[in-house]
Amino acid sequence: MYFEIEPKSKKEDFFSYAYEYGEVKNALQRKEKLIVVVGVRRVGKTSLLNIVYNESKNLKLWLDGRIVTDPKKELFAAIYETVKIGKPKIFGKIESLNISAFGVGFDIKLGNESHIELEKKIKAAGQICVFIDEAQRMNIKDLADVLSYFYDRFPQVSFIISGSEIGLVEQIIGQSDAEHPLYGREITKITLNRLDRNGSMEYLKTGFEQLDLKIEKIELEKAIEELDGLIGWLTLYGYERGIKQSKDALKKTSESAARIAASELVHFFKNVKNKELYVAILKNATVVGWDELRTRAGKEMGEQLNPNLFNFALEKLATYSFIEKKDEKYQLSDPLLQKAIFLV
């Protein structure tokens, strides 16, 4: 069913992304060592990984990047723990749309075996698939070092990682940095894009048909306009309208989505200075060019913005996937961020 709000676990419930699904599956069949799935928030990355994880017949484990505090220790320990028990293992809950958790870590005892003995056991286990969701929440440098170490020493270990803060994921894989530990390694990168208007309409119509409901096209068009092809929000709307039978489903969806987006902004703002500058940029990123956005943000703050300072803040927002650049224009990656700004 399309409108269940948990990440999908079966291919038949996963709408539209057949090509991207096939690319991940093919890369695993080729035994690629590093497969990276990127896309903005709420575009379906966790569902894609979840489906491939469920279908995989290899020894496998799932790691939620939000609970890993020390990648160099915990990734190796998690892989060894999975090898030791010889069964699939999940570290961190595969979570639903509106749940968020940050860095609580986990504890695994490796025992008294030497590092060489541990390596031998991992190598003897055959093909191992390591799924890491929200990889960018880990220490990026440490994660890159771990991936490089396994890439070079364990040819039978495949990492399938996803991340919604695209710029940070790019830093993890470091393909353009000659000093990066993964530079020159073969990496399969797959991007999930939001649905276009036709895809969004097909998704909603089919989802409501699964519930034996017929919703007026004008209502669906309004939802698509407000939720902008992000399948996570469209699913939440379908859940409110079709399963909960809410008459004001779009309003409830927008309010819930704005609160979720606001919580992500709060987390982001904890790690930046000059919050007012970032807010001003977000408020005015309405498909405009660099110069116009700087002018608007400056008026918002009542001052002329230093170009270097403005560019630093703009690039940081893009790195964390709050803003997208298309055809030299800047816009919010999620339309609900406009409402979320007023909640933080």
C-alpha positions as CSV (number, residue, x, y, z in Angstrom):
1,M,0.0,0.0,0.0
2,Y,1.4,3.4,-1.0
3,F,0.0,5.4,1.9
4,E,1.5,3.5,4.8
5,I,3.8,6.1,6.4
6,E,6.6,3.7,7.4
7,P,9.4,3.2,4.9
8,K,8.4,0.7,2.3
9,S,9.6,-2.9,2.7
10,K,8.3,-4.5,-0.5
11,K,9.0,-3.5,-4.1
12,E,5.3,-3.4,-5.1
13,D,4.7,-0.6,-2.5
14,F,7.6,1.5,-3.9
15,F,6.4,3.9,-6.5
16,S,8.2,5.0,-9.7
17,Y,11.9,4.5,-8.9
18,A,12.3,1.3,-10.9
19,Y,15.4,2.6,-12.6
20,E,17.2,3.6,-9.4
21,Y,16.1,0.3,-7.7
22,G,17.6,-1.6,-10.7
23,E,20.8,0.4,-10.5
24,V,21.4,-0.5,-6.8
25,K,20.5,-4.2,-7.5
26,N,22.8,-4.4,-10.5
27,A,25.7,-2.8,-8.6
28,L,25.3,-5.4,-5.8
29,Q,25.2,-8.2,-8.4
30,R,28.5,-6.8,-9.7
31,K,29.7,-6.8,-6.1
32,E,30.5,-3.1,-6.2
33,K,32.2,-2.1,-3.0
34,L,30.6,1.4,-2.5
35,I,27.1,2.3,-3.7
36,V,25.8,5.8,-2.7
37,V,22.2,6.8,-2.9
38,V,21.6,10.6,-2.6
39,G,18.5,12.9,-2.7
40,V,16.9,15.6,-0.7
41,R,14.8,14.7,2.4
42,R,11.5,12.8,1.9
43,V,12.4,11.6,-1.6
44,G,12.4,7.9,-0.7
45,K,16.0,6.9,0.0
46,T,15.3,5.0,3.2
47,S,12.5,3.0,1.4
48,L,14.8,2.1,-1.4
49,L,17.5,0.9,0.9
50,N,15.0,-0.9,3.0
51,I,13.6,-2.9,0.1
52,V,17.0,-3.9,-1.2
53,Y,18.0,-4.9,2.3
54,N,14.9,-7.1,2.7
55,E,15.6,-8.7,-0.7
56,S,19.3,-9.4,-0.2
57,K,20.2,-13.0,0.4
58,N,23.7,-12.2,1.5
59,L,24.8,-11.7,5.1
60,K,23.8,-8.1,5.8
61,L,23.4,-5.4,8.4
62,W,21.7,-2.1,8.7
63,L,23.1,0.9,10.5
64,D,21.3,4.1,11.2
65,G,23.9,6.9,10.9
66,R,22.2,8.9,13.6
67,I,23.2,6.4,16.3
68,V,26.8,5.9,15.4
69,T,29.1,8.1,17.5
70,D,32.5,6.5,16.6
71,P,32.5,5.0,13.1
72,K,36.1,3.7,13.3
73,K,35.1,1.5,16.3
74,E,31.4,0.9,15.8
75,L,31.3,0.0,12.1
76,F,34.0,-2.6,12.5
77,A,32.4,-4.0,15.6
78,A,28.9,-4.1,14.0
79,I,30.2,-6.0,11.0
80,Y,32.1,-8.4,13.2
81,E,29.0,-8.9,15.4
82,T,27.0,-9.8,12.3
83,V,29.6,-12.2,11.1
84,K,29.8,-13.8,14.6
85,I,26.0,-14.5,14.8
86,G,25.8,-15.3,11.1
87,K,22.4,-13.6,10.8
88,P,21.1,-10.2,9.5
89,K,21.4,-7.5,12.1
90,I,19.8,-4.1,12.5
91,F,21.6,-1.4,14.5
92,G,19.1,1.5,14.9
93,K,15.4,1.5,14.0
94,I,14.3,1.8,10.4
95,E,12.2,4.8,11.2
96,S,9.0,6.4,10.0
97,L,8.5,9.8,8.4
98,N,8.0,11.9,11.5
99,I,10.6,10.4,13.9
100,S,14.0,11.9,14.4
101,A,16.9,10.8,16.6
102,F,20.4,12.0,16.9
103,G,23.7,10.3,17.9
104,V,23.0,8.0,20.9
105,G,25.6,5.4,19.9
106,F,25.7,1.7,20.6
107,D,28.0,-0.6,22.5
108,I,29.4,-3.9,21.2
109,K,32.2,-5.9,22.9
110,L,34.7,-7.4,20.5
111,G,36.2,-9.9,23.0
112,N,39.9,-10.8,23.3
113,E,40.6,-11.8,19.7
114,S,43.4,-10.0,17.9
115,H,42.7,-7.6,15.0
116,I,44.2,-10.1,12.6
117,E,41.8,-12.8,13.9
118,L,38.8,-10.5,13.5
119,E,39.9,-9.7,9.9
120,K,40.2,-13.4,9.1
121,K,36.7,-14.1,10.3
122,I,35.2,-11.2,8.4
123,K,37.0,-12.3,5.2
124,A,35.9,-15.9,5.7
125,A,32.2,-14.9,5.9
126,G,31.7,-14.4,2.2
127,Q,29.7,-11.5,0.7
128,I,28.5,-9.0,3.3
129,C,26.2,-6.1,2.5
130,V,26.4,-3.1,4.9
131,F,23.5,-0.6,4.6
132,I,24.1,2.8,6.2
133,D,21.1,5.2,6.2
134,E,21.7,8.9,7.0
135,A,25.4,8.4,6.6
136,Q,26.2,12.1,6.8
137,R,25.2,12.2,10.5
138,M,28.4,10.3,11.3
139,N,31.8,11.9,11.7
140,I,32.5,12.4,8.0
141,K,36.3,12.0,8.0
142,D,36.2,8.9,10.2
143,L,33.5,7.3,8.0
144,A,35.6,8.0,4.9
145,D,38.6,6.4,6.5
146,V,36.6,3.3,7.4
147,L,35.1,3.0,3.9
148,S,38.6,3.3,2.4
149,Y,40.0,0.7,4.8
150,F,37.3,-1.8,4.0
151,Y,37.5,-1.0,0.3
152,D,41.2,-1.9,0.2
153,R,41.2,-4.9,2.6
154,F,37.8,-6.6,2.3
155,P,36.8,-7.1,-1.4
156,Q,33.7,-9.0,-0.4
157,V,32.2,-6.2,1.7
158,S,29.7,-3.9,-0.1
159,F,28.6,-0.6,1.5
160,I,25.3,0.8,0.4
161,I,25.0,4.3,2.0
162,S,22.3,7.0,1.7
163,G,22.2,10.6,2.8
164,S,19.8,13.5,2.5
165,E,22.4,16.3,3.1
166,I,23.9,15.8,-0.3
167,G,26.9,18.1,0.1
168,L,28.0,16.2,3.2
169,V,27.7,12.9,1.4
170,E,29.9,14.3,-1.4
171,Q,32.5,15.0,1.3
172,I,32.3,11.4,2.5
173,I,33.1,10.0,-1.0
174,G,35.5,12.9,-2.0
175,Q,35.7,12.1,-5.7
176,S,37.2,15.5,-6.6
177,D,39.7,15.7,-3.8
178,A,43.1,14.0,-4.6
179,E,43.9,14.0,-0.8
180,H,40.7,12.2,0.1
181,P,41.1,8.5,1.3
182,L,38.5,7.4,-1.3
183,Y,39.9,9.3,-4.2
184,G,40.3,7.2,-7.3
185,R,38.1,4.4,-6.0
186,E,35.2,3.1,-8.1
187,I,31.9,4.5,-6.6
188,T,28.4,3.9,-7.9
189,K,26.3,7.0,-7.2
190,I,22.5,7.0,-7.7
191,T,20.4,10.1,-7.3
192,L,16.7,10.1,-6.4
193,N,14.8,13.1,-7.6
194,R,11.4,14.3,-6.6
195,L,8.4,13.3,-8.7
196,D,7.2,15.6,-11.4
197,R,3.6,16.8,-11.6
198,N,2.5,13.8,-13.7
199,G,4.3,11.4,-11.4
200,S,2.8,13.0,-8.3
201,M,-0.7,12.8,-9.8
202,E,-0.3,9.1,-10.8
203,Y,1.1,8.3,-7.3
204,L,-1.9,9.9,-5.5
205,K,-4.5,8.6,-7.8
206,T,-3.2,5.0,-7.6
207,G,-2.8,5.3,-3.8
208,F,-6.4,6.3,-3.4
209,E,-7.5,3.6,-5.8
210,Q,-5.8,1.1,-3.5
211,L,-8.2,2.4,-0.8
212,D,-11.2,2.4,-3.1
213,L,-11.4,6.2,-2.9
214,K,-11.9,8.6,-5.8
215,I,-10.6,12.1,-4.9
216,E,-11.4,15.1,-7.1
217,K,-8.6,16.1,-9.4
218,I,-8.7,19.7,-8.2
219,E,-8.0,18.6,-4.7
220,L,-5.1,16.4,-5.8
221,E,-3.6,19.3,-7.8
222,K,-3.7,21.5,-4.8
223,A,-1.9,19.0,-2.7
224,I,0.7,18.5,-5.4
225,E,1.2,22.2,-5.7
226,E,1.9,22.6,-2.0
227,L,3.9,19.4,-1.4
228,D,6.0,19.7,-4.6
229,G,6.6,16.1,-5.6
230,L,8.3,15.0,-2.3
231,I,6.9,11.5,-2.0
232,G,7.3,11.5,1.8
233,W,4.9,14.4,2.1
234,L,2.5,13.1,-0.6
235,T,2.4,9.8,1.4
236,L,1.6,11.7,4.6
237,Y,-1.2,13.5,2.8
238,G,-2.5,10.2,1.4
239,Y,-2.4,8.7,4.9
240,E,-4.4,11.7,6.4
241,R,-6.9,11.9,3.5
242,G,-7.3,8.2,2.7
243,I,-6.7,6.2,5.9
244,K,-7.5,8.7,8.6
245,Q,-10.3,10.2,6.5
246,S,-9.4,13.8,7.6
247,K,-11.5,16.4,5.8
248,D,-8.7,19.0,6.2
249,A,-6.0,16.5,5.3
250,L,-3.8,18.9,3.4
251,K,-3.8,21.5,6.2
252,K,-2.9,18.8,8.8
253,T,-0.2,17.5,6.5
254,S,1.3,20.9,5.9
255,E,1.3,21.6,9.7
256,S,2.9,18.3,10.5
257,A,5.5,18.6,7.8
258,A,6.4,22.1,8.8
259,R,7.0,21.0,12.4
260,I,9.2,18.2,11.2
261,A,11.1,20.5,8.8
262,A,11.4,23.1,11.7
263,S,13.0,20.4,13.9
264,E,15.6,19.8,11.3
265,L,16.3,23.6,11.0
266,V,16.7,23.8,14.8
267,H,19.3,21.0,14.7
268,F,21.1,22.8,11.9
269,F,21.0,26.2,13.6
270,K,22.7,24.7,16.7
271,N,25.9,24.4,14.6
272,V,26.0,27.8,12.9
273,K,26.6,31.4,13.9
274,N,24.5,34.3,12.7
275,K,21.2,32.4,12.5
276,E,19.5,35.6,11.2
277,L,21.5,35.5,8.0
278,Y,20.5,31.9,7.3
279,V,16.9,32.6,8.0
280,A,17.0,35.7,5.7
281,I,18.4,33.6,2.9
282,L,15.8,30.8,3.4
283,K,13.0,33.3,3.4
284,N,14.1,34.8,0.1
285,A,15.2,31.7,-1.9
286,T,12.2,31.8,-4.2
287,V,13.8,30.8,-7.5
288,V,16.2,33.8,-7.8
289,G,19.7,34.3,-8.9
290,W,22.7,34.9,-6.6
291,D,22.7,38.7,-6.8
292,E,19.0,39.1,-6.3
293,L,19.0,36.7,-3.3
294,R,21.9,38.6,-1.7
295,T,20.0,41.9,-2.2
296,R,16.8,40.5,-0.8
297,A,18.5,38.8,2.2
298,G,20.3,42.1,2.9
299,K,17.0,44.0,2.9
300,E,15.6,41.4,5.3
301,M,18.4,42.1,7.7
302,G,18.6,45.8,7.1
303,E,22.2,45.8,5.9
304,Q,24.3,45.3,2.8
305,L,25.7,41.8,3.0
306,N,29.4,41.0,2.5
307,P,29.5,38.8,-0.6
308,N,31.9,36.3,1.0
309,L,29.9,36.0,4.2
310,F,26.7,35.6,2.1
311,N,28.2,33.0,-0.1
312,F,29.5,31.0,2.8
313,A,26.1,30.8,4.4
314,L,24.4,30.0,1.0
315,E,26.8,27.2,0.3
316,K,26.3,25.8,3.8
317,L,22.5,25.7,3.3
318,A,23.1,24.0,-0.1
319,T,25.5,21.5,1.5
320,Y,22.8,20.5,4.0
321,S,20.2,20.3,1.3
322,F,18.0,23.1,2.6
323,I,18.5,25.0,-0.7
324,E,18.9,23.8,-4.3
325,K,20.5,25.4,-7.2
326,K,18.9,24.9,-10.6
327,D,19.7,26.8,-13.8
328,E,21.7,29.4,-11.7
329,K,18.6,30.0,-9.6
330,Y,18.3,29.2,-5.9
331,Q,15.2,27.7,-4.3
332,L,14.1,25.8,-1.2
333,S,14.5,22.0,-1.5
334,D,11.3,21.6,0.4
335,P,8.4,24.0,0.0
336,L,7.3,23.4,3.6
337,L,10.5,25.0,4.8
338,Q,8.9,28.4,4.2
339,K,6.4,27.6,6.9
340,A,9.0,25.9,9.1
341,I,11.1,29.1,9.2
342,F,8.4,30.8,11.3
343,L,8.4,27.9,13.8
344,V,12.1,28.1,14.8
